[in-house]
Amino acid sequence: MDWITEISESLLNYSFGRLAVMGAVTFVVITLVALLSLFSGVAAPMVITLVTLACAIVAAFRSATRPLAVGFFAMLLVTSVFERDFSMIWWIALKAIGGSAAAPYKRSAKERAKLAEWLALRKGRPLSLGPARTLLEHLGSRDCIGRFFPPESIPSTGRDLIAEPGCSIYRYFALGAPDERGVSYGDEDHGWRWTYERLPTRTRVGTPNYLLRARPDPRLEMPGPIVVRDGDGRVLIRDTDKAPWQTFSTPIPMMKRFRECVSIAADSTHPTDVRRWTSLPESAAMQRTCKGWWLPPPTTDDGDAVYDVRLQPPSTWPRISDHVILYRVLSPGRFEIRSLWGIRRYLLDADGNLPVTAENRWAEITDAPPESCELDIDITCAAPN
């Protein structure tokens, strides 16, 4: 057996044996120092232990230094059999190195399990629309895009937007590779992903326009719905990439119903002092007309009565939610109704006019009217551009 002979000769080789003995001695010295450090609280020897172990592993793969590694690990094997307490520090270090090397794989497995659980909860079920609108409103608020001044300084790409301190918290839900957005697929993840682009057009007030788009996570394999919001505060929705755009939500129907409610109530009571009439009179006519409203006592703001409206919208307006209405009594039976919807502010005056503005002020009669699709969510809106 030639190979046995070759191994025997190599083991008897003086150079090989000398290096092996050096490896064994290194093991003994470092072990003694490391064990003493356990009682003295010195951290440096522990670091030396890990470095030495790493060097021994590397040495085993090089022919020139392999004898050192053979002596080192031979001594580790011997002490593990006959004196386990003496070698325990090395097994702890080996476990630490092995655990560190396996950590990415363990984390990957954990993330895959979390993703599978999240997909089982979300996939195949329609997504709630509320979180999509809330996400876009937060991105367009003063905490994120709205903080840029002058407006010309708004970012040109989504990556630039995420880099801004006020916007970085939304990076977890940005549409992109998981390692870019670090999405956790937890309970707070409603399945919506967003993108951002700066548009070549301008807003109504002449500032740079942009488009925020929310759509389902690609892993959900859902074609829609798709929700967008532009620099004018318009929030539009469509079921798929091919479907027409419609208004996501509008407060106008609720404003009209509220105006009808307070107008009929006023006609039935004829208040003698308009200035004292800061809340709805409790009359039978008002209760019949305003059936379904929940109206707590109003708070006043510069003579206006502010109502936190609570009304279950009719089924024909499924995307309308609660909001705050402010109304001012002009004269018996005549009111101004105002509403804040994101950055868009609406006015329904006593004559039925409906101006709207996206500026940081209440709408006035001189402002432009809303789009026709804001009056009726069944009407197709112009595509955002």
Secondary structure by P-SEA (a helix, b strand, c coil): caaaaaaaaaaacaaaaaaaaaaaaaaaaaaaaaaaaaaaccaaaaaaaaaaaaaaaaaaacccaaaaaaaaaaaaaaaaacccccaaaaaaaaaaaaaaaaaaaaaaaaaaaaaaaaaaacccccccaaaaaaaaaaaacccccccccccccccccaaaaaaccccccccccccccccccccccccccccccbbbbbbccccccccbbbbbbbbccccccccccbbbbccccbbbbbccccccccccccaaaaaaaaaaaaaaaaaacccccccccccccccaaaaaaacccccccccccccbbbbccccccccccccccbbbbbbbbccccbbbbbbbcccbbbbbcccbbbbbbcccccccccccccccccccccccccccc
